[in-house]
């Protein structure tokens, strides 16, 4: 098992292909992404209407 073996990482590199032994793209193999928390937006404080002045 070595450079010509299609089932190993070294073999995948040698034949320039991808698969379970050599995943294509993304982060490191086996590293799970942490669960992203949904963004919580705080509501803007309500603005009071300006009182009308009567002269």
Steps between C-alpha positions, in 0.01 A plus 500: 500500500654823391506741213288291264238402758172680428372444855773687687576869533840456338339317208234769458773766484695296244203454264373856569154403618285557807284275717447384857874459555567849363201731535494799266489856640367620838661488843725233646381140482302392805467849642138568581374853464368651824128559499441861407263688725231695318559873509263670741430862428374723776205718415576869474345705781173661400529872435242730652330749273604858566226705664365781288543847641209741476584863533 
